[in-house]
């Protein structure tokens, strides 16, 4: 979990591959209306997110051996996705400048760099997550994450 551009998809795929779990990117489950809003520079609100978060919760309940890359910026979103606190949350933490530069470098993503500030404004850093700095290379982040998971 973390703000857009922090590396959720990259790290989620690596973790899932290492654990031999299924991988899902929450962005793939956004309805077109949410993607259109974000592509037009309009942040989505909690009403826009609720059905999406409920769909993710349903997915995980059916696919428990999964890694989900999801922003899950607020505690209430994490509770909706994981009401029984069954899953481990990995928070990919990085500075605004680092993430902004990464977002500027990527192409064809509906989430535009100028919306990053709204992500940081909404972010409620988790108390019960494995927090990993994104300053390192993906393989080092993977190693740190797997060590924290006891894998």
C-alpha positions, -999 to +999 in steps of 0.1 A: +000+000+000+010+036-005+005+066-027+004+064-064+039+059-079+055+043-048+061+010-065+031-011-054+027-029-087+064-037-091+068-048-055+035-067-054+045-087-085+079-095-070+064-106-036+037-127-053+062-144-075+085-152-046+056-166-025+040-183-054+008-163-048-016-147-072-011-110-079-038-084-084-034-047-091-063-028-075-061-002-104-074-029-127-106-030-107-114+007-108-146+014-128-141+035-159-158+064-142-131+065-115-103+062-141-118+090-162-120+113-131-084+107-122-073+110-158-090+144-159-073+155-127-103+150-105-095+131-073-120+103-065-139+106-032-150+080-007-183+074-025-164+066-057-141+043-038-165+023-017-178-002-044-142-006-056-129-014-021-158-038-016-149-056-048-113-059-036-125-073-003-146-099-021-117-108-043-093-114-014-119-135+005-121-158-026-083-157-033-066-157+002-032-166-012-029-133-030-009-102-031-029-070-038-013-038-048-036-011-036-032+024-024-054+018+007-046+053+019-069+055+048-074+032+078-111+029+069-102+017+035-079-010+049-106-021+073-131-024+045-107-045+024-095-066+054-122-064+081-109-094+100-073-082+098-062-114+081-036-099+058-002-083+062+000-047+050+033-035+035+036+003+034+059+015+007+071+048+021+089+075+001+093+112-002+070+133-023+099+144-046+111+109-053+076+097-061+067+127-081+098+122-103+089+085-108+054+095-118+067+120-143+088+092-159+060+067-164+038+067-195+001+061-201-010+059-165-044+074-156-030+089-124-012+121-132+017+135-112-001+167-103-026+146-082+001+132-059-004+160-034-040+148-029-028+113-023-004+125+004-032+147+019-054+116+022-027+092+034-031+079+069+002+061+076-006+027+091+005+017+126+001-020+119+020-024+087+055-034+076+069-001+066+096-002+039+115+027+024+114+029-014+148+045-015+164+011-022+163-010-053+133-034-057+154-065-049+165-049-016+129-039-008+118-074-016+144-089+008+135-065+036+098-072+031+102-110+031+124-108+062+097-088+080+071-114+069+093-142+082+097-158+047 
